[in-house]
């Protein structure tokens, strides 16, 4: 069992709260997206400053996002990915 799944199971047992579990799942998904986009930026050999200029924001905003201190709108995430040579796509699947 993956570490995330173990923590999720523990969280559910300890709190017994579906809302807390959902918040945890949201936080994990956001963290994974931040890490993926940060890796895309590094792979594109862009500094935070270069990326910021390309997408029209301040370098501090890129830094805050990559640290997890900023929850940006979808447009920011889409422009971030595109500036790194990637498309941001979402998939909705039935459980």
C-alpha positions in Angstrom: 0.0 0.0 0.0 1.4 3.4 -1.0 2.3 5.9 1.7 -0.5 8.2 0.6 -3.1 5.4 0.8 -1.9 4.4 4.2 -2.2 8.0 5.5 -5.6 8.4 3.9 -6.8 5.2 5.6 -5.4 6.3 8.9 -7.0 9.7 8.5 -10.4 8.2 7.8 -10.1 5.8 10.8 -8.9 8.5 13.3 -11.2 11.2 12.2 -14.1 9.1 10.8 -14.9 12.2 8.8 -15.5 12.0 5.1 -15.0 15.8 4.7 -11.5 15.5 6.3 -10.7 12.7 3.9 -11.9 14.8 0.9 -9.7 17.7 2.1 -6.7 15.4 2.3 -7.3 14.0 -1.2 -7.6 17.5 -2.6 -4.4 18.5 -0.9 -2.6 15.5 -2.3 -3.9 16.1 -5.8 -2.8 19.8 -5.6 0.7 18.8 -4.4 1.1 16.3 -7.2 0.1 18.9 -9.8 2.5 21.4 -8.3 5.3 18.9 -8.4 4.5 17.8 -11.9 4.4 21.4 -13.2 7.6 22.3 -11.4 9.3 19.3 -13.1 7.9 20.5 -16.4 9.4 23.9 -15.8 12.8 22.4 -14.9 12.6 20.1 -18.0 11.9 23.1 -20.2 15.0 24.8 -18.6 13.0 27.8 -17.6 13.8 29.8 -14.5 10.9 31.0 -12.4 11.6 34.5 -13.7 11.5 33.4 -17.3 8.3 31.5 -16.8 6.7 34.4 -15.0 7.5 36.7 -18.0 6.0 34.2 -20.4 2.7 33.9 -18.6 2.5 37.5 -17.4 2.9 37.3 -13.7 5.5 38.0 -11.0 8.3 35.6 -10.2 7.1 35.6 -6.6 3.8 34.2 -7.8 5.5 31.2 -9.4 7.6 30.7 -6.3 4.5 30.9 -4.0 2.7 28.4 -6.2 5.6 25.9 -6.3 5.9 26.1 -2.5 2.2 25.5 -2.0 1.5 28.9 -0.7 -0.8 30.0 -3.6 -3.9 28.3 -5.0 -4.1 29.8 -8.5 -7.0 29.9 -10.9 -7.2 27.4 -13.8 -6.0 29.9 -16.3 -2.7 30.3 -14.4 -2.2 26.5 -14.4 -3.0 26.2 -18.1 -0.6 29.0 -19.0 2.1 27.6 -16.8 1.9 24.2 -18.5 1.7 25.7 -22.0 4.8 27.9 -21.4 6.7 24.7 -20.5 5.6 23.0 -23.7 2.8 20.9 -22.1 -1.0 20.9 -22.2 -3.0 20.7 -19.0 -5.8 18.2 -19.3 -8.3 16.8 -16.8 -10.0 13.5 -16.9 -13.2 12.7 -15.1 -13.8 9.0 -14.6 -16.6 7.1 -13.0 -15.6 5.4 -9.8 
